[in-house]
């Protein structure tokens, strides 16, 4: 093994052993715990592969940069299950808020309104709302009880409204319909953006299919004629 490759391996190992800013949260789910070695191994493979392909000390420096870039980018990648969960919450949030507002307007209590609305929309939103309701029933602080819901962009406005309403006693039945309209507008804008980006993604394979023909029929004859004229 060359000295450059040994140096690359040592630097990458030190970078992986150094915790990120703010500390690395301890994975509680078994699947997340199993994913940690994979997330740590990918930067090592990418860095060493780059160092081997380039070779020498330039390859070592480039391998370290690639490992750092991969290590920084991996936590921001969203898995398919997380994306499906996020999209489901985005779909269910407007209906949840509407149902809570309707139940409150009919005279139901806040706990009963939240439980009924959560049962109607189903998982995964129902799990988050039921957890907040159970925490409040056990005497937890309102802000702490709704902290998980506040972590989801689609439910953050509802969580803030619940904290303000319960702390100040403001009527939630008047605020929630506006929140539902805003959530539907955000959802509509997100869907329209995805539709527009889908058209762009569909044209990319078509362009790649026509690119070889364009090169063979348009570029190659021009270059051949130019070379022939020079010779």
N, C-alpha and C positions, 0 to 999 in steps of 0.2 A: 504494500500500500504506500503510495507516494506521500511525502510530507504535506503537500497541499491538501490531499484528501483527508489526512488525519486532522489537520487544522480545521478543515470545514466541519468534520464530524464533532470535534470538540466544541467549536463555537455554537453549532446548532444545538448540541446537548445543553450547553449553558443557557441558551435562550429559552429552551423548552422548560428547563428547571426553574427559571425565574418566573414568579407569578405575575400575572397581568396587573395593571393598575386597579386598585380597589379589591384585589384578592380574587381568587377563583372560588366560586361557590361550590360547596360539596354536593355532588349529585345524589339525590335521594331516591330517584327511580332506578330500578335495576337496569333498564334499557339505557338510561343516560350514563350510568356507571360503566356499562360495557362500551359505550361510544367514546369514552375518554381516551383509551389507548389508541383507537383508530385516529382520533383527532390529533394525537401527539405523533403518531407514526407518519401521517401524510406529509407534514413539513420536512421531516427527516428524509423521506424518500425523494421528495421534490428537490431538496437542496443537494443531496448526494448525487442524484441523477444529473442535475445541471453541472455539478463539479466534474463528474466523470466525462460528460459529453464535451464540455469546453476544454477541460484539461488545464493543468498548471495552476499558478497562483491567480490568474484572471478567472479561471473556472471556480476556484475556491471562493473568491470574493463574490462572484455572481451567484454561486450556490447559497451563500449566507443570505444574500438579499432576497433570493427566491424563497428560502425557508421562512424568513421574517414576514414576507408578503403573504405567504400561504397561511402562516400562523395567525396573522392579523385578520385575514379575510374569512377563515373558517367559521368563527363564532357568529358572523353576520349572515351566513347561509341558512335559509329556511328549509326545513325538511318538508316532504309532501304531507305528512300528517299534521304538522304545525300549520301549514298553509290551508289545509282543508278545515281545520278547527277555526282559524282566523276568519275564513270566508263564511263559515256557518254562523259565527257570532255576528258578523256584519249583516248577514241576511236577517237574523232573528231579532237584532236589537230594536229596529223601529217598531215591530209588532209587539215586543215585550213592553216598551214604553207606552204604547197606545193602550194595551190591556191594563197596565197598572193605573193609568189615568182614568180609564173607564170604570175600573173597580172602585177607585177612590171616589169618583163622582157619584157612584151608586150608594155610597155610605159605608163601604167595607173598611175595615181597619187596614193599616199599612202592611202589617205582616201578612194578613190574609190576602191582600191584593198582590203582594209580591209572590207569595207561594202559588196562587192561582195562575198568575201570568206566567211564571216559570214553568209550571206544569203544562200549560197550553203550548208554549213554544218548543219545549223539549230540549234535549242536550245539544250542544255543550253549554248553552247559556243558562239553562235551568240549574246545572250543577254550581255555577258561579254564584247565582242569585240565592240559591238555597243555602250555600255555605255562608253568605253574608247574613241571611236571616237567622240561621242557627247561631252564628257568633253573637249577634245582637241579643238573642234570647238568653244566651249564657252570660250576658252582662259585659261583653267586650266593648271597647270604645268604638264609636260609630265609624270614625275615620279608619281605624284598624280593621274593622269588619268589612269595609268596602275597599280595602287596599288591593285585593286581587282583581276586582272589577275595574278599579281605576287603572290597572296596568294594561287593559285592553282598550284601544282607541275607540271602538264602537260603543263601549259601556262607560267610558270615562266621564262623559257628561251626566249620565244617570247617577254615577257614584258621587260626583260633586253635588248634584242636586239633593241627593239623599242626606249627605253630610250637612249641608246648609239647612235643609228643611227640618231635620230632626234636632239640630242644635238650636236653631232660631225659632222653630215653630211656624215657619212660613208655609202657606198652603201649596202642596205639591201638585194638586190637581190642575192648577192654572199654569204651572211651569212645564209639566211633562208633555202636553201636546206640542208645544213649540220645539222641545227637544226631539220628539218623534219626527216632526217635519224636517228638522235639520239633519237627523240621521238618515232619513230617506233621500234627501238631496245629496248628501255625501256618498251614499250607496249608489245613486244614479250616476253621479259623476265618475265614480270608480269603474262602474260597468261600462260606461261609454269610453273611458280611456282604454280599457282592456279590449274593447271591440276595435278601436282604431289601431292599437298596437298589433292586434291579430292580423289585420290586413297587411301590415308591414312584414310581419313574420312569414306570412304565406307567400309573399313575392320573393323572399330571399332564396328558397329552393328553386324557384323558376329561373331567377337570375343565374344561379350556379349551373343550372342545366344548359342555359344558352351561352354561358361564358366560353366553354371549349369550342363551340361552333364559331363564335365570333372571332376567337383567336386564330382558328385554322383558316377561316374564309376571309377575314379582314386584315389581320395583323401579319400573318405569315407571308401572304403574297407580296405585301408592300415591302417587308424586310428582305424577302428574296430578290425582288426587283432592284432594290437599293444596293444590295451586295453585288448582284450581277453587273450593275452599272459601274460600280467602283472597280470590279475586277476587269 
